[in-house]
Amino acid sequence: MQQSLDSDSKTQTAKIQDTAATSLWKNLLSGGFFEPLLSDFQIIFERDPAARNWLEVVFCYPGFHALCLHRLAHWLHLRKVSFIPRLISHLGRFLTGIEIHPGAEIGKGVFIDHGMGVVIGETAIVGDYTLIYQGVTLGGTGKESGKRHPTLGANVVVGSGAKVLGNLQIGDRVRIGAGSIVLRNVPPDSTVVGVPGRIISRKQSDKLCPLEHGLLPDVEATVLSSLHSRIEQLEQQLQTLMSNQKDS
């Protein structure tokens, strides 16, 4: 009798384990896991004129490789798996030069172009269809706990070498100029440049391609041009006054 009960208990335990393993694989192979990867793959052809065929993208694009590894590491991280997600992240950094913490939330259709030196922190959130260039840091500013990394909205463009530091809110369709350091929240449809980053435009053209991140207004050049024109006017007025004094 006891042997029969032990046998039934082992059978039930085995069934539970099989059900858990089956559920795990179903979740892994579900569209929710692979759909973002497909979006990451497709967006490369839309945003990179150098992408000629799928073989090049699959084997020669480190940004795509880093995102593939991250999505696996993040999936394991959400299921409280220890060590393995960080190991996958470290492997991705070694292979691609892109460091993404397993805890970071990356939306679909994200394109990391070239990507060398990109760092994305643990509590960072990157919205759908964001474009990130090489040398970008989405980092923290201290040892505070909780949410300490930035949140990027959808269709954001972050230029080469830009740094977004702290628990900031970057709105949808924001463009951050190359080399900028952003330390404050940015509303949607804005353009940010400089150190520290300042908002120089709050309106975006709907026809502007995300790849045209170099077409940023030069506020300082506009101010200098205005000052130069004003100085010329003042000089002309001064010469006129001096000529009138001599004549008189």
Backbone as CSV, one residue per row, in Angstrom:
resi,resn,N_x,N_y,N_z,CA_x,CA_y,CA_z,C_x,C_y,C_z
1,MET,0.827,-1.198,0.000,0.000,0.000,0.000,0.876,1.269,0.000
2,GLN,1.866,1.257,0.882,2.781,2.399,0.980,3.539,2.602,-0.325
3,GLN,3.952,1.476,-0.948,4.686,1.570,-2.212,3.799,2.167,-3.301
4,SER,2.508,1.808,-3.290,1.572,2.343,-4.280,1.407,3.845,-4.110
5,LEU,1.314,4.299,-2.843,1.187,5.739,-2.597,2.433,6.495,-3.039
6,ASP,3.620,5.915,-2.727,4.877,6.553,-3.139,4.960,6.641,-4.658
7,SER,4.511,5.582,-5.333,4.549,5.568,-6.799,3.625,6.632,-7.381
8,ASP,2.398,6.741,-6.785,1.464,7.769,-7.253,2.018,9.171,-7.024
9,SER,2.694,9.367,-5.875,3.260,10.680,-5.555,4.360,11.052,-6.546
10,LYS,5.215,10.062,-6.884,6.279,10.323,-7.849,5.702,10.630,-9.228
11,THR,4.636,9.914,-9.580,4.009,10.154,-10.883,3.429,11.563,-10.965
12,GLN,2.756,11.999,-9.893,2.185,13.338,-9.870,3.277,14.405,-9.920
13,THR,4.370,14.154,-9.183,5.491,15.105,-9.195,6.087,15.220,-10.591
14,ALA,6.246,14.068,-11.266,6.800,14.064,-12.624,5.877,14.814,-13.582
15,LYS,4.547,14.633,-13.411,3.592,15.326,-14.273,3.667,16.834,-14.065
16,ILE,3.788,17.237,-12.800,3.895,18.675,-12.497,5.145,19.264,-13.135
17,GLN,6.274,18.526,-13.022,7.530,18.999,-13.603,7.418,19.087,-15.120
18,ASP,6.787,18.074,-15.736,6.620,18.089,-17.187,5.732,19.251,-17.623
19,THR,4.672,19.498,-16.847,3.771,20.609,-17.176,4.495,21.946,-17.066
20,ALA,5.322,22.095,-16.017,6.070,23.336,-15.835,7.073,23.539,-16.963
21,ALA,7.754,22.449,-17.347,8.727,22.544,-18.436,8.038,22.874,-19.754
22,THR,6.884,22.228,-19.988,6.128,22.515,-21.217,5.670,23.957,-21.256
23,SER,5.166,24.463,-20.130,4.723,25.853,-20.053,5.882,26.813,-20.290
24,LEU,7.048,26.453,-19.750,8.236,27.284,-19.927,8.604,27.409,-21.392
25,TRP,8.616,26.277,-22.082,8.974,26.292,-23.506,7.909,26.986,-24.334
26,LYS,6.628,26.829,-23.968,5.570,27.521,-24.700,5.713,29.026,-24.570
27,ASN,6.057,29.479,-23.369,6.267,30.918,-23.175,7.466,31.412,-23.963
28,LEU,8.515,30.613,-23.977,9.733,30.995,-24.684,9.489,31.071,-26.182
29,LEU,8.711,30.133,-26.712,8.482,30.064,-28.152,7.258,30.842,-28.592
30,SER,6.618,31.531,-27.673,5.406,32.266,-28.014,5.740,33.508,-28.820
31,GLY,4.695,34.062,-29.457,4.891,35.268,-30.247,5.353,36.441,-29.409
32,GLY,5.005,36.444,-28.115,5.423,37.526,-27.249,6.922,37.615,-27.089
33,PHE,7.617,36.514,-27.262,9.078,36.525,-27.148,9.729,36.856,-28.480
34,PHE,9.227,36.267,-29.566,9.873,36.419,-30.862,9.384,37.624,-31.656
35,GLU,8.217,38.152,-31.314,7.705,39.306,-32.059,8.640,40.508,-31.978
36,PRO,9.160,40.868,-30.779,10.114,41.987,-30.735,11.370,41.727,-31.561
37,LEU,11.859,40.485,-31.580,13.042,40.157,-32.372,12.777,40.366,-33.858
38,LEU,11.578,39.986,-34.303,11.229,40.185,-35.706,11.165,41.669,-36.031
39,SER,10.623,42.471,-35.124,10.573,43.919,-35.328,11.975,44.510,-35.357
40,ASP,12.858,44.026,-34.463,14.251,44.491,-34.464,14.928,44.178,-35.786
41,PHE,14.614,43.007,-36.346,15.211,42.586,-37.610,14.699,43.437,-38.769
42,GLN,13.395,43.667,-38.813,12.796,44.401,-39.930,13.184,45.869,-39.934
43,ILE,13.312,46.476,-38.748,13.602,47.904,-38.689,14.978,48.232,-39.253
44,ILE,15.888,47.263,-39.224,17.232,47.511,-39.746,17.172,47.840,-41.230
45,PHE,16.341,47.134,-41.980,16.231,47.384,-43.418,15.595,48.744,-43.698
46,GLU,14.763,49.224,-42.775,14.120,50.524,-42.961,15.058,51.672,-42.646
47,ARG,15.997,51.455,-41.708,16.787,52.571,-41.205,18.266,52.511,-41.549
48,ASP,18.722,51.449,-42.157,20.135,51.370,-42.515,20.274,51.099,-44.007
49,PRO,20.705,52.089,-44.787,20.857,51.868,-46.235,21.936,50.857,-46.574
50,ALA,22.804,50.533,-45.607,23.874,49.562,-45.862,23.402,48.126,-45.721
51,ALA,22.186,47.919,-45.205,21.656,46.556,-45.029,21.144,46.054,-46.379
52,ARG,21.885,45.131,-46.992,21.554,44.674,-48.342,20.769,43.367,-48.363
53,ASN,21.041,42.480,-47.423,20.314,41.211,-47.403,20.265,40.685,-45.975
54,TRP,19.420,39.669,-45.770,19.191,39.169,-44.411,20.416,38.476,-43.821
55,LEU,21.283,37.917,-44.670,22.482,37.267,-44.156,23.403,38.275,-43.461
56,GLU,23.554,39.453,-44.068,24.391,40.483,-43.456,23.831,40.904,-42.104
57,VAL,22.525,41.052,-42.045,21.901,41.494,-40.796,22.061,40.444,-39.702
58,VAL,21.827,39.188,-40.055,21.883,38.119,-39.065,23.298,37.918,-38.532
59,PHE,24.301,38.028,-39.404,25.656,37.664,-39.002,26.583,38.854,-38.767
60,CYS,26.219,40.054,-39.239,27.184,41.159,-39.214,26.680,42.420,-38.514
61,TYR,25.590,42.333,-37.774,25.061,43.518,-37.101,25.119,43.319,-35.585
62,PRO,26.115,43.896,-34.918,26.268,43.687,-33.470,25.093,44.211,-32.658
63,GLY,24.446,45.284,-33.141,23.294,45.798,-32.413,22.169,44.778,-32.351
64,PHE,21.949,44.073,-33.456,20.926,43.030,-33.488,21.320,41.863,-32.597
65,HIS,22.598,41.489,-32.629,23.081,40.395,-31.767,22.874,40.746,-30.290
66,ALA,23.223,41.993,-29.933,23.100,42.412,-28.534,21.642,42.364,-28.076
67,LEU,20.720,42.779,-28.942,19.310,42.758,-28.575,18.783,41.329,-28.439
68,CYS,19.247,40.428,-29.330,18.829,39.023,-29.222,19.259,38.437,-27.889
69,LEU,20.520,38.656,-27.528,21.029,38.133,-26.260,20.320,38.788,-25.076
70,HIS,20.068,40.089,-25.198,19.400,40.778,-24.085,17.992,40.249,-23.867
71,ARG,17.266,39.998,-24.936,15.882,39.544,-24.771,15.834,38.182,-24.073
72,LEU,16.808,37.337,-24.365,16.896,36.062,-23.658,17.256,36.290,-22.192
73,ALA,18.256,37.157,-21.941,18.673,37.435,-20.564,17.537,38.086,-19.775
74,HIS,16.800,39.002,-20.404,15.694,39.679,-19.719,14.566,38.699,-19.403
75,TRP,14.309,37.790,-20.331,13.279,36.771,-20.110,13.626,35.912,-18.897
76,LEU,14.883,35.524,-18.760,15.333,34.745,-17.609,15.323,35.598,-16.334
77,HIS,15.706,36.869,-16.477,15.737,37.785,-15.334,14.344,37.940,-14.718
78,LEU,13.324,38.040,-15.569,11.961,38.187,-15.075,11.486,36.950,-14.326
79,ARG,12.086,35.814,-14.624,11.714,34.561,-13.960,12.647,34.231,-12.800
80,LYS,13.354,35.257,-12.322,14.189,35.174,-11.113,15.333,34.166,-11.237
81,VAL,15.774,33.921,-12.459,16.948,33.051,-12.647,18.186,33.838,-12.255
82,SER,19.030,33.269,-11.423,20.222,33.969,-10.953,21.430,33.629,-11.820
83,PHE,22.366,34.534,-11.893,23.681,34.393,-12.521,23.620,34.283,-14.053
84,ILE,22.769,33.394,-14.584,22.750,33.151,-16.033,22.461,34.432,-16.823
85,PRO,21.456,35.237,-16.438,21.210,36.463,-17.205,22.415,37.401,-17.241
86,ARG,23.105,37.572,-16.108,24.283,38.440,-16.087,25.408,37.858,-16.930
87,LEU,25.516,36.540,-16.949,26.533,35.896,-17.782,26.241,36.134,-19.259
88,ILE,24.963,36.033,-19.642,24.576,36.293,-21.033,24.866,37.748,-21.391
89,SER,24.557,38.670,-20.462,24.832,40.085,-20.695,26.325,40.332,-20.876
90,HIS,27.128,39.684,-20.045,28.578,39.838,-20.136,29.105,39.262,-21.455
91,LEU,28.544,38.147,-21.868,28.928,37.555,-23.152,28.563,38.488,-24.302
92,GLY,27.372,39.103,-24.223,26.972,40.053,-25.246,27.896,41.256,-25.308
93,ARG,28.332,41.724,-24.151,29.278,42.848,-24.122,30.605,42.456,-24.749
94,PHE,31.076,41.260,-24.461,32.349,40.780,-25.007,32.284,40.653,-26.524
95,LEU,31.148,40.194,-27.042,31.022,39.935,-28.478,30.686,41.190,-29.279
96,THR,29.945,42.127,-28.687,29.430,43.252,-29.458,29.917,44.623,-29.002
97,GLY,30.467,44.714,-27.793,30.839,46.020,-27.262,29.652,46.808,-26.741
98,ILE,28.498,46.150,-26.635,27.268,46.787,-26.154,26.878,46.146,-24.828
99,GLU,26.712,46.962,-23.795,26.383,46.434,-22.466,24.951,46.812,-22.103
100,ILE,24.088,45.814,-21.986,22.696,46.022,-21.593,22.412,45.153,-20.376
101,HIS,22.050,45.773,-19.282,21.737,45.000,-18.080,20.484,44.163,-18.323
102,PRO,20.443,42.930,-17.815,19.257,42.074,-18.026,17.961,42.681,-17.528
103,GLY,18.037,43.584,-16.559,16.826,44.193,-16.018,16.238,45.292,-16.890
104,ALA,16.992,45.810,-17.846,16.502,46.889,-18.701,15.338,46.414,-19.565
105,GLU,14.364,47.292,-19.783,13.202,46.964,-20.610,13.375,47.622,-21.978
106,ILE,13.464,46.808,-23.009,13.692,47.293,-24.364,12.445,47.013,-25.205
107,GLY,11.877,48.038,-25.806,10.699,47.878,-26.636,11.015,47.213,-27.962
108,LYS,10.007,47.034,-28.780,10.196,46.387,-30.074,10.683,47.395,-31.112
109,GLY,11.312,46.870,-32.168,11.758,47.721,-33.262,12.873,48.670,-32.892
110,VAL,13.620,48.371,-31.843,14.753,49.216,-31.438,15.951,48.910,-32.332
111,PHE,16.647,49.946,-32.786,17.807,49.785,-33.651,19.014,50.432,-32.982
112,ILE,20.025,49.621,-32.668,21.293,50.123,-32.143,22.280,50.104,-33.301
113,ASP,22.577,51.273,-33.859,23.411,51.373,-35.051,24.889,51.387,-34.657
114,HIS,25.662,50.482,-35.208,27.075,50.272,-34.852,27.149,49.802,-33.393
115,GLY,26.886,50.693,-32.444,26.655,50.267,-31.071,27.854,50.185,-30.161
116,MET,29.066,50.240,-30.654,30.227,50.114,-29.772,30.173,51.155,-28.658
117,GLY,30.301,50.697,-27.428,30.316,51.597,-26.283,28.961,51.963,-25.721
118,VAL,27.886,51.392,-26.256,26.549,51.672,-25.715,26.389,50.985,-24.358
119,VAL,25.873,51.721,-23.376,25.619,51.178,-22.034,24.188,51.520,-21.639
120,ILE,23.410,50.506,-21.280,22.017,50.694,-20.863,21.851,50.075,-19.479
121,GLY,21.479,50.888,-18.504,21.448,50.469,-17.111,20.267,49.589,-16.740
122,GLU,20.296,49.113,-15.509,19.361,48.091,-15.027,17.904,48.521,-15.081
123,THR,17.602,49.756,-14.667,16.206,50.186,-14.598,15.813,51.076,-15.775
124,ALA,16.636,51.092,-16.817,16.309,51.891,-18.007,15.143,51.264,-18.765
125,ILE,14.344,52.106,-19.384,13.237,51.672,-20.240,13.389,52.366,-21.588
126,VAL,13.434,51.580,-22.648,13.611,52.121,-24.000,12.340,51.834,-24.786
127,GLY,11.699,52.878,-25.298,10.429,52.732,-26.001,10.573,52.122,-27.377
128,ASP,9.441,51.799,-27.980,9.414,51.167,-29.300,10.042,52.067,-30.368
129,TYR,10.740,51.431,-31.295,11.296,52.083,-32.482,12.266,53.217,-32.145
130,THR,12.969,53.065,-31.047,14.012,54.021,-30.688,15.277,53.734,-31.494
131,LEU,15.989,54.781,-31.852,17.229,54.670,-32.615,18.378,55.148,-31.743
132,ILE,19.347,54.268,-31.498,20.478,54.576,-30.619,21.776,54.402,-31.395
133,TYR,22.630,55.423,-31.349,23.921,55.350,-32.036,25.032,54.986,-31.051
134,GLN,26.232,54.811,-31.585,27.357,54.333,-30.783,27.726,55.313,-29.674
135,GLY,28.252,54.755,-28.583,28.741,55.573,-27.484,27.683,56.148,-26.569
136,VAL,26.446,55.745,-26.712,25.353,56.287,-25.891,25.332,55.617,-24.520
137,THR,25.060,56.405,-23.489,24.911,55.872,-22.133,23.551,56.264,-21.576
138,LEU,22.789,55.268,-21.171,21.546,55.493,-20.419,21.843,55.048,-19.001
139,GLY,22.367,55.957,-18.190,22.932,55.577,-16.900,22.300,56.274,-15.719
140,GLY,22.842,55.963,-14.543,22.400,56.574,-13.303,23.366,57.655,-12.856
141,THR,23.043,58.282,-11.726,23.874,59.384,-11.234,24.350,59.169,-9.804
142,GLY,24.141,58.004,-9.241,24.566,57.772,-7.864,24.251,56.368,-7.416
143,LYS,24.221,56.177,-6.111,23.978,54.855,-5.543,22.548,54.705,-5.034
144,GLU,21.654,55.574,-5.498,20.275,55.467,-5.044,19.669,54.160,-5.537
145,SER,18.698,53.657,-4.782,18.037,52.409,-5.147,16.742,52.716,-5.885
146,GLY,16.116,51.674,-6.426,14.874,51.859,-7.154,15.136,52.317,-8.576
147,LYS,14.177,53.029,-9.141,14.282,53.511,-10.525,15.338,54.617,-10.585
148,ARG,16.449,54.344,-11.212,17.554,55.299,-11.232,18.112,55.541,-12.634
149,HIS,17.474,54.973,-13.647,17.917,55.152,-15.022,16.787,55.751,-15.854
150,PRO,17.098,56.329,-16.995,16.083,57.060,-17.765,15.032,56.168,-18.416
151,THR,13.906,56.799,-18.730,12.834,56.173,-19.493,12.682,56.926,-20.810
152,LEU,12.884,56.231,-21.919,12.772,56.826,-23.244,11.428,56.446,-23.858
153,GLY,10.760,57.422,-24.455,9.504,57.160,-25.121,9.712,56.493,-26.467
154,ALA,8.667,56.459,-27.269,8.722,55.821,-28.584,9.327,56.764,-29.621
155,ASN,10.004,56.182,-30.602,10.558,56.923,-31.743,11.551,58.002,-31.325
156,VAL,12.297,57.736,-30.273,13.343,58.657,-29.819,14.624,58.387,-30.614
157,VAL,15.383,59.433,-30.905,16.685,59.303,-31.556,17.746,59.838,-30.609
158,VAL,18.736,58.999,-30.273,19.819,59.394,-29.373,21.111,59.384,-30.176
159,GLY,21.692,60.556,-30.394,22.874,60.699,-31.240,24.136,60.125,-30.625
160,SER,25.163,60.013,-31.436,26.427,59.399,-31.023,27.021,60.091,-29.799
161,GLY,27.425,59.296,-28.816,28.108,59.819,-27.643,27.231,60.539,-26.645
162,ALA,25.933,60.568,-26.852,25.042,61.267,-25.917,24.907,60.488,-24.611
163,LYS,24.716,61.209,-23.525,24.540,60.611,-22.204,23.225,61.102,-21.612
164,VAL,22.394,60.168,-21.198,21.140,60.499,-20.520,21.243,59.883,-19.131
165,LEU,21.319,60.733,-18.104,21.693,60.261,-16.775,20.611,60.550,-15.745
166,GLY,20.256,59.521,-14.989,19.301,59.674,-13.910,17.916,59.179,-14.289
167,ASN,17.012,59.246,-13.327,15.634,58.807,-13.527,14.859,59.904,-14.256
168,LEU,15.095,60.000,-15.553,14.501,61.047,-16.372,13.390,60.481,-17.243
169,GLN,12.502,61.357,-17.666,11.436,61.005,-18.594,11.709,61.724,-19.920
170,ILE,12.027,60.948,-20.943,12.269,61.489,-22.275,11.042,61.171,-23.121
171,GLY,10.343,62.188,-23.586,9.075,62.002,-24.268,9.208,61.369,-25.643
172,ASP,8.076,61.066,-26.225,8.038,60.467,-27.560,8.603,61.433,-28.598
173,ARG,9.285,60.850,-29.587,9.795,61.581,-30.751,10.810,62.654,-30.397
174,VAL,11.469,62.508,-29.286,12.535,63.433,-28.903,13.805,63.099,-29.681
175,ARG,14.570,64.126,-30.060,15.865,63.929,-30.703,16.944,64.532,-29.800
176,ILE,17.930,63.708,-29.469,19.037,64.143,-28.617,20.288,64.220,-29.478
177,GLY,20.879,65.393,-29.557,22.027,65.619,-30.424,23.263,64.867,-29.968
178,ALA,24.167,64.616,-30.900,25.407,63.893,-30.608,26.221,64.639,-29.559
179,GLY,26.749,63.886,-28.591,27.604,64.460,-27.561,26.872,65.203,-26.458
180,SER,25.557,65.229,-26.479,24.797,65.957,-25.458,24.765,65.174,-24.143
181,ILE,24.617,65.904,-23.052,24.456,65.286,-21.732,23.138,65.774,-21.158
182,VAL,22.166,64.877,-21.078,20.811,65.241,-20.657,20.649,64.923,-19.172
183,LEU,20.272,65.947,-18.391,20.136,65.786,-16.943,18.750,66.165,-16.444
184,ARG,17.848,66.541,-17.362,16.493,66.939,-16.978,15.474,66.266,-17.892
185,ASN,14.234,66.211,-17.430,13.160,65.644,-18.243,12.987,66.433,-19.540
186,VAL,12.570,65.727,-20.585,12.385,66.357,-21.890,10.975,66.054,-22.372
187,PRO,10.179,67.059,-22.708,8.805,66.811,-23.188,8.807,66.231,-24.596
188,PRO,7.702,65.655,-25.023,7.635,65.069,-26.369,7.897,66.087,-27.472
189,ASP,8.350,65.574,-28.624,8.551,66.382,-29.835,9.552,67.505,-29.627
190,SER,10.595,67.248,-28.825,11.609,68.264,-28.568,12.954,67.837,-29.145
191,THR,13.826,68.821,-29.316,15.203,68.570,-29.718,16.117,69.094,-28.626
192,VAL,17.072,68.277,-28.204,17.969,68.621,-27.096,19.406,68.568,-27.582
193,VAL,20.188,69.600,-27.277,21.611,69.609,-27.611,22.392,70.254,-26.470
194,GLY,23.707,69.999,-26.451,24.596,70.717,-25.545,24.948,69.981,-24.280
195,VAL,25.852,70.652,-23.504,26.327,70.133,-22.220,26.202,71.255,-21.195
196,PRO,25.293,71.174,-20.246,24.232,70.154,-20.166,23.181,70.380,-21.248
197,GLY,22.401,69.345,-21.535,21.434,69.411,-22.621,20.362,70.468,-22.382
198,ARG,20.049,71.202,-23.418,18.999,72.210,-23.342,18.065,72.031,-24.530
199,ILE,16.821,72.341,-24.319,15.812,72.189,-25.364,15.904,73.384,-26.299
200,ILE,16.124,73.126,-27.587,16.248,74.209,-28.556,15.078,74.237,-29.527
201,SER,14.235,73.218,-29.477,13.077,73.179,-30.361,12.026,72.273,-29.753
202,ARG,10.770,72.684,-29.854,9.657,71.891,-29.326,8.713,71.418,-30.412
203,LYS,9.098,71.632,-31.663,8.265,71.191,-32.773,9.108,70.391,-33.739
204,GLN,8.565,69.262,-34.172,9.264,68.405,-35.113,8.464,68.323,-36.404
205,SER,9.182,68.198,-37.506,8.521,67.991,-38.788,8.127,66.531,-38.927
206,ASP,6.868,66.285,-39.289,6.400,64.903,-39.443,7.139,64.181,-40.565
207,LYS,7.674,64.934,-41.513,8.350,64.337,-42.660,9.832,64.078,-42.400
208,LEU,10.327,64.486,-41.236,11.747,64.344,-40.949,12.087,62.895,-40.655
209,CYS,13.052,62.357,-41.382,13.477,60.972,-41.188,14.281,60.850,-39.895
210,PRO,14.085,59.787,-39.120,14.869,59.612,-37.889,16.371,59.582,-38.138
211,LEU,16.775,59.144,-39.325,18.208,59.077,-39.619,18.825,60.456,-39.764
212,GLU,18.024,61.478,-40.009,18.546,62.828,-40.201,18.800,63.502,-38.847
213,HIS,19.527,62.828,-37.976,19.761,63.392,-36.653,20.809,64.487,-36.675
214,GLY,21.447,64.700,-37.823,22.409,65.789,-37.941,21.757,67.113,-38.285
215,LEU,20.481,67.086,-38.692,19.783,68.311,-39.068,19.169,68.952,-37.831
216,LEU,20.027,69.487,-36.965,19.573,70.139,-35.748,19.782,71.637,-35.875
217,PRO,18.845,72.437,-35.393,19.024,73.892,-35.458,20.210,74.342,-34.624
218,ASP,20.983,75.294,-35.165,22.154,75.824,-34.467,21.776,77.165,-33.844
219,VAL,21.338,77.122,-32.598,20.852,78.319,-31.932,21.963,79.336,-31.738
220,GLU,23.153,78.875,-31.342,24.258,79.793,-31.095,24.680,80.517,-32.356
221,ALA,24.692,79.771,-33.486,25.058,80.409,-34.754,24.026,81.466,-35.132
222,THR,22.745,81.201,-34.861,21.693,82.178,-35.157,21.869,83.437,-34.323
223,VAL,22.188,83.263,-33.039,22.401,84.414,-32.154,23.611,85.218,-32.596
224,LEU,24.714,84.536,-32.934,25.919,85.230,-33.380,25.673,85.996,-34.674
225,SER,24.913,85.390,-35.583,24.593,86.061,-36.835,23.763,87.317,-36.584
226,SER,22.811,87.206,-35.646,21.999,88.367,-35.300,22.849,89.476,-34.683
227,LEU,23.774,89.107,-33.783,24.668,90.094,-33.165,25.566,90.756,-34.204
228,HIS,26.055,89.949,-35.153,26.921,90.483,-36.196,26.175,91.526,-37.041
229,SER,24.931,91.220,-37.380,24.120,92.168,-38.159,23.872,93.450,-37.371
230,ARG,23.586,93.290,-36.074,23.336,94.456,-35.231,24.571,95.337,-35.107
231,ILE,25.733,94.726,-34.963,26.982,95.489,-34.864,27.243,96.269,-36.147
232,GLU,26.981,95.631,-37.295,27.175,96.332,-38.568,26.248,97.541,-38.669
233,GLN,25.006,97.393,-38.224,24.067,98.515,-38.247,24.543,99.655,-37.347
234,LEU,25.013,99.298,-36.150,25.503,100.315,-35.227,26.735,101.030,-35.778
235,GLU,27.627,100.276,-36.427,28.812,100.893,-37.019,28.428,101.882,-38.122
236,GLN,27.444,101.505,-38.937,26.993,102.407,-39.993,26.379,103.681,-39.412
237,GLN,25.586,103.512,-38.341,24.999,104.679,-37.693,26.078,105.582,-37.102
238,LEU,27.102,104.950,-36.495,28.197,105.726,-35.914,28.956,106.494,-36.990
239,GLN,29.222,105.863,-38.115,29.908,106.548,-39.206,29.082,107.702,-39.745
240,THR,27.776,107.507,-39.817,26.892,108.588,-40.282,26.939,109.776,-39.336
241,LEU,26.891,109.542,-38.025,26.966,110.612,-37.026,28.295,111.364,-37.095
242,MET,29.393,110.594,-37.255,30.710,111.231,-37.343,30.818,112.094,-38.601
243,SER,30.246,111.602,-39.712,30.289,112.376,-40.957,29.489,113.646,-40.829
244,ASN,28.345,113.609,-40.159,27.515,114.779,-39.961,28.223,115.805,-39.071
245,GLN,28.951,115.327,-38.043,29.683,116.236,-37.176,30.783,116.945,-37.937
246,LYS,31.502,116.237,-38.827,32.585,116.850,-39.612,32.034,117.895,-40.562
247,ASP,30.890,117.616,-41.184,30.285,118.538,-42.145,29.828,119.821,-41.453
248,SER,29.369,119.639,-40.206,28.894,120.807,-39.497,30.046,121.619,-38.897
